[in-house]
């Protein structure tokens, strides 16, 4: 109970809210060429030092650590951290972080990663915690905003890895021949051929209106259609629903062509198979009047054996995607951890979608971490997070679980 008593005293006897405000101001103060502004920063810095010294004096031997906890975490976050330490008896030694609608949010952060989130990630990097960015985006897009936000030195430090296109590739700068791993090259030739067939037809054969309303994301392997309208809008939802049906039909035809199956309706097979596998896809087929006349039992065994290896993902009002079930974020994360040399991971896994849920479940099954999700995450993700450690945060507030983990790691260092 000693640690609980110490935290109770810390947050009862000291104005920790003002401590955090001074810390945030001094840490995030922008570079300006103004004597008045610099003098203001200096006074704030001196006041912060005085307040920290008071905490140090009140807690012999552990004052510096508790002061650091207070300047990063709220009372609730600090006690949550101590609960996590009691439960798992260790701190987090790697981050696995989704980007869109997790680190940044179109609704909450103007689709930018907030400065305080970037700064905190930099602090974790300096403390020796590797970072795995795990996203469905293309590598070039991710590299661009990471360098802009975290800096070229951190990105190329050898302690950051990017799992891109939901696990089709892994990019870990500074690791020689292991810097870029094209995981999709290890797939069976017939699976790669199906993707080539779909990719070659996806835009040329699309209905004219669909070509106008959406675009193809510039992936290396996955086939992803995105709306030419604001993500989450009614127009985007309508476009992606149509794109999903079109993708299913193309996939069915591509598999039938690869297997040289000429009897039957491959588009109906694809619709039936994936509708049976995913209630969201079935819902889209129902609302677009595209439910097939056959059920999943009608799919030929040879065709089904290929479908079983290919994932069709629907992200409402955001994207329709064809990927490999043999390549997902879990596979990518395992490859990234291997390159980074994290042999015994205990990760903070943050995400909002079904692809992130796979990583969360992997971490839970292997006692390899904890999960956090934004309040607007998919229902299945929220159910998982609420049933484990309840690390749900407000939209655009990814710093909340990061601050909890900062307190967890600092408290774990005392044990």
N, C-alpha and C positions, 0 to 999 in steps of 0.2 A: 504493500500500500504506500510505500514511501514516495514513489514517483507520482502517484495520484495526489498525495498530500502536497508535494512540491508544486505541482501544476495548479492546484487549488489556491495555494498561497500566492503564486505568481500572478494569476489573473484577478485575485481579490485585492491584493495590496498595491499593485502597480497599474498605471494607466496604459495598458498595452495597446489600446486603440490609437492613442497618440504616438506611441513608439512605432507602430506600423506605418502611420502616416508620415513620420519623419524619415523612416527607412525608405519608403516608396518615393518620397520627394527627392531625397539625396541620390538614390540609385537611378531614377529615371529622369533626372534633371537634364534637359537637352543642352547640347553645346551651344553657347551663345557668347557673343562678343560684347558683353555689357558689364561694366564695373558694378552697377547697382545690383544686377541679377546675381553676379558672382558673390557679392558680399552677403546677399540674402541666403544663398546656398551655404556659405561658410558658417553663418550664424545657425542655420538649421543643423548642419553637420556637428557643430560643437554642442548644441543642445541634445542631439541624439547620443553623443558620446557620454555626456553627463548622466543621462537617464540610464544608459546601459551600465555605467559604472555603479549606479545604485543597485541594479539587479545583481551584478557580480558580487557586490559586498554582502547582499542579503542571503546568498546561497553559496557558502564556501564549497569549493571543489567542483561544483556543477553550475555556477552562476553564468559562465560564458555560454554554455550550451543552452540553458534555459532562456537567456536573453535573446539568443539567436532564434529559438523557437517562438518567442513572443513577438519578434519583429517580422516574422514570416506568417504565422498562423493565428487565427482567431481562437478563442477559448474552445468553441465547438470542434474546430479542426484539430487542435492539440489533444483534446481528450479522445477524439476518434482515432488519432494516431496512436495514442497509448493503448487503446483497446485493440487495435490491429497488432501492436507489438506483443501484447499479452497473448493474442490468439496464435500468431505465426512465429513469434520469437526471432524475427529477423527483419531487416530493412529491405527496401527495393534496390536492386543492383542493375536494373536496365529498364528503359522505357520502350513500350511498343505503342505508338501513337498514330491514330487515324488523323486526317487533316480536315477534309470538308465536313462541316456541321459538327466538328469535334473541337479541334484547335481553333478553327475559325468558323464563322456562321454568316450566311448571307443575310439573316435577319438581325443578328445580334452584334456583329462586328464589322459590318459592311464588307464581308468576305475577305477581311485581312486578319492575320494573326495579331492579337493585341501586343503592344510593346511590353506590358508586364509579363505576359506569357513567354515571350521571346527572352526577356531578361532572366526569368526564373529558369528556363531551360539552359541558358548559358551558365547560370550558377551551378546547376546540377552537373553540367559538363565539366566545369572547373573542379567539382568535387569528385570527379572520376566515374560518373554514371553514364554509360553508353546510351545512345538514343537510336532507336529503330523507327523510322517513319514508315508507316504501313498504309498504303493508299491504292485506290483504283486508278489514279491519274497516271499520265505518261511521265517517264523519267525526266525529260527535258523541262516539262512544266514544273515539276517538283524541285529540281535542282535550282531553277531560276528564283523561286520565291524563298527557298531555304538560304541561298547565298545572300540574297537581299536582306533577309530578316535576321539570320544567325551569324552571317559573316563567312567569308571564304575560308578563313583559318579554321573555324570550328568544323565546317562541312568537310574539309579535307584533312582533319586531324587524325583520321584512322579510328575514331570512336563514334562515328555516325554511319548508319546504313540506311538505304532506301529500298524497301520492298515495294515495287511499282506494278501497276496493272493487276492489282489484287493477287500478286504472287507469281506472275510469269517471269519476272526478272528481279535480280538483287544487285544493287550498286553500292559498293563500300569503298570509297576513295582511300588511297594510301595502302592498299593491300596487294600490290603487284598483279600477278596473274589471276588473283581471286577478286579483283576490283569489280568486275562486271560478270555476273553469272546469268546466262540466258537459259533459264530452267526449261523453257518450252522446247529447246532443242533435244531434250531427252524423251519427248513424247514419241509414241509409235508413229511411223510414217503415215498410216491411214488416217490417224487423228489430225495430224498436221495438214494432210491433203483436204480433209473436210473443211478445215478453217480457210485454206486457200480458196476453195470453191466458193464459200460464203463471201469472203472478202472481195473476191473478184466481181461478184454480182450485186453486192449490197447497195451500192449507189446507182450503177448503170441501169439496173433492172427495177429500181424503185418507182412506184407511181409518181407522176410529175408533182403532185401536191406534196407528197411526203418528202421528195427531194428539196422542195422549197422550204419546208417547215423544220427540217432537221439537218444535222451534219454528222459526219463520221469522226469520232475522236481519233487523234493520230497515234494509235497504239502500235506497238511492235508485234503483238500477237492477238490479243483479244479483239473482238469486233463489237464496238460500242457506239450506239446511236444516241445523240444528244439533241435536245430541242433548240430551235433558234428563238426561244422565248425564255422569259425569266423562270429560273428553276422554282418549282412550287406553284406556279400560276395555273389557272384553268386551261389556258392554251397549251402550256407545256405538258400537262397531264393528258390532254386529248391526243397530242402528237405522239407521245411516248407509248400510249396505249396502241395506237395504230402501228407504230414501229415494232412493238413487241410481236404483234400478230404476223407482220411481214417477215420478221426475223425467224419466227418459228417455221413459217412456210419454206423459207430459203434453206433452213437447216435440214428439214425433212427431205427436200429435194437433193441437197448435197450428199446426205448420207446414203440415200437410195442410189444415186449416181456412182458413189464410191464403191458400193457393194454390188453394183450392176443389178439392182432389183427393179424390175419393170412392171410387175403386177401390183395393183393396189394404189392407194392414194397416200403418198408420203407426207403431204401437208397435213392431212387429217391425223396421221400417226403421230407427228410431232406435237400437234395441238393436244391430242388426247394424252400422250405420255407426260408432257410437262404440266398439263392442267391437273393430272392426278398427283403429281409430285409436289405441286406448290399451290396452295389455296389462293394466293394473290394472282397468279397467272390465270387460274380458273375464273376468278372474278373479272379480270380484264376481258377474257373471251366472252363471258356472259354479257357484259355491258356493251361490247362492240358487236354483238350478234355474230360471234365467230366460233361458237361451240361446235365441235365436230360431231358428225353423225355416228362415229364409232367411239368405243371406249378403249382404255389402255390395254385391255386383254387382246385387242385385235392387232396390236403391233407385232410384226414378225420378230422372231427371236434374234435374228442377225442384226436387224435394225435396232432393237432394244439394247443389245449389247454395246452398240456405239453410243446411243443416247445416254446410257448409264455412265459414260465417261465424259460427257459434255454438259456443262452447266448453262442454263438460261436464267439470267438474273433480271428481275424487274425492280427498278427503283422509281417509285411513284413520282411523276412529274419531273423526273431528273434524267433517267437513262434506261435503255434496254440493252442488255449485253449478253454476248455469247462467250463463254470461257471454258477452260478445262477443269473438270472436277479433280483431276490429278494435280493441278496447280492451283493452290489457293493461298490465302494469307498465312495459314499455318505452315505450309511447306516453305514459303518465303521467309517467314520469321525464323524457322529452324536453321535455314541456310545462312541467314544474317548472323544469328547468334554464334554459329560455328566459325564464321570468318572473324567476328569480333572477339572470339575466345571466351565467351560467357558460358562456362561449362555447367554451372549450377544456377540457372536463372531464377530470380524471383522478381517478376516484372509488374509494373503498372501497365495494364492494357486499357487503353481508352478508345472508344469508338461508338458508332451509332447504328450500324447496319448489320445485316445478316452475315456478311463476310467478316466483320469484326467479332461477331458472336462466336464464330468458329475458333478464333484465337482465345477468346475469353474462356470457352469450355476446355480448350486444350490446356490452358494455364491452370484451371481448377482441377482437372483430372490428373495432372502431373505435379500438383502442389508447387506450381511454378509462378504463382503471382496472384494479383488481385485485379478486379475490373472496376472501371468507372465509365459512366455514360451521361450524356446530356439529357435533360428532361424530355426532349422531343425525339429521342431515339425510338427505334422500332419497338413494338410491344414485346417481342421475344427478348430483345436485348435488355429492356428495362426489367422484365421478369427475372432474368438471370442476375442482374446487378442487385436488385432488391432482395433476392433470395440468398445472396452471399454477404457482401459487406456494405450494401446500401450507399455506395458512393455515386449518387446522382447529383449533377450540378446544373445550374441555370444555363440557359442558352447564352453562348458567348463568354462563359465564365470558366474556361478550362483551367485557370489558375487555382480554382478551389481545390480539386483533388491533388494538384501539384503541391500546394501549400501543406496539405495534410501529409503527403509523402515526405516533404522536407522535414516536418516535425517528427515523423516516424523515424527517418534515418538519423536525425540528430539524437533522438532518445535511444535508439538502438545502439549508438556508439558509446553510450554510458554503461551499457550492460556488460 
